[in-house]
Amino acid sequence: MGMHGMSTARPYKHVLDRLQEAGLRPTRQRLALGRLLFEGEDRHVTAEQLHAEARHARISVSLATIYNTLHQFTAAGLLREVVVDAGRSYFDTNVHEHHHFFNEETGHLLDIEETRLSVSDLPPPPAGMCISRVDVIVRVARTEPAIKAQAAE
């Protein structure tokens, strides 16, 4: 049976530990949403996407509760919020320092390897402030050679 058998016996253990380490009370909804978010690969999710996943998994939860939980997880350091546009946020399960590509056509967010980008010559912050983090979002769109070729004619 080994390790795999143990994980099915206590499926919430990993999520429970993460919530408790972050100082969050492990409510039924936080555990259920935590499982959707944290079991598996790192990923970027919107509140609406998580709400759809919760409904698919038969977890009864309102979109308002999803937003509240995502913001609680972010405040506790379990997620990073990546604001792409006003009113459009993704929540990233990878909380380490890194930057993103944003596909403007598909709305897809993709990690940039941290070794690939450096930010230098930052201005000094205002008096009494310090820079807490720098988020770079590189916006990308598909190149369309056929259309560009027609336009050049």
N, C-alpha and C positions, 0 to 999 in steps of 0.2 A: 504494500500500500504506500508506504513512504510519505514524503512531504505532501504529495498531491492529496492523499486521503485526509490529511490534517486540515488542509485549506477548505475542504468541503464540509468538515465537521463544524468549523467555526468560520463561516464565510465572511463575517464582519470584523474579524480580529484585526486585520491590517488597517481597516478604516477606523475602527474603534481606537486603536493605538494612536493614529494620526490626529484624531479629534481631541483625545485626552492630552496628548503632548502639546497641542495648540491651545489648550485651556478652554475648549468648547464642550459643553454638556452634550453627550451623545444621544440626542433625541432620535426617535424612530425616523423622522423625515431626514435629519442630517445624515444618519447612517445609510439610508436608502439612496440619497442623492450622492453621498460620498462614494458609495460602491460604483455608481454609474460613472463618476468622474475619475476615480483613482485606481480602479482595477483595470489594468491594461496599460497601453502605451501612453506617453505624454500626448496631450492634444489641446486644441483650442476649441472652445464651445461657446455659443451664444446662449442667453437665457432661454430663447425660443427653442433652440435645438435641444437643450436639456429638458425642457418641458415636454417636447414631443417624445423624447426617449423615456421619460418617466411615465407618460401615459401608455406608451407601448409596453413598458414593463409592469403595467397595472399598479403604478404608484399614484395614489390620489393626492395631488398637490396642485395648488393654484400657481399661476405665473408670478403673482406678487410674492408668494413664498419662495419660489425659485430665485427671484431677484434678491430677496432678503438673505437667503442662504448663501448665494454666490458672494454677496458683499461681506457677510460674516466670515466666510472662508478666506476672502481676500484680506480683510483686516487682521485675521489670525495668521496670515503668512502661508496659507495652504494653496492659494491661487495668486496669480498676477493678473490684474485687469489691463488689457491692451485696448485703448480707445482709438478706433480707426477713424471714425467721424463723429460729429455731435450726435448723441443718441444711439451710437452703434459701438458696442463693446464686445470683445471676446474675453473669455476667462481662460487663462493658460495654466495647465497643471505643472508645467516646468517653471519653477520659481527662481531658477538661477539666472544670472545676468545674461541676456541675449537679445538679439534684435530680430526683426521680421520682414519678410516680403509679404505684400498684400496684393493679391490678384484682383484688380478692379472689376474684371468681368465676372468672375465666379464668386467673388466675396470670400475667397479662400485665404487663410493666413498660414504662412510657412516659416519655420525657424530658419534663421541665418546662423551658420556655425560661428561661434564667438571668435574663432581665430581669423575669420574672414573680414572683420570690420573693426576699425579702431576710430574712436572719436577723440580728436585732439584740439588744442587751443580753445577750450571752453572759456567763456567770459567769467570773470569772478562773480559769484552770486551777490545779491544785494546785502547790505550790512545786516549782520545778525542772522544770516541764512547760510545753509550749506547745501550743496547739490546732493540730493538723496539718490537719484538714479537718472539715467539718460535712456530714453526709448527711441530707437530709430525705426521708422516704418518706411521701407522702400516700396513704393507703389509700382506695380508692373502690369503691363497689358500685352496681349499677343501682338507680335509684329505681323502685318498683313501685306506681304510683298506684292500680291496680285493687285490690290487696290492702289498701292503706292505707284506701281508701274503704270497703271491706267491714268492716274492723275498726272504723271510726268509727260504723257503723250500730248 
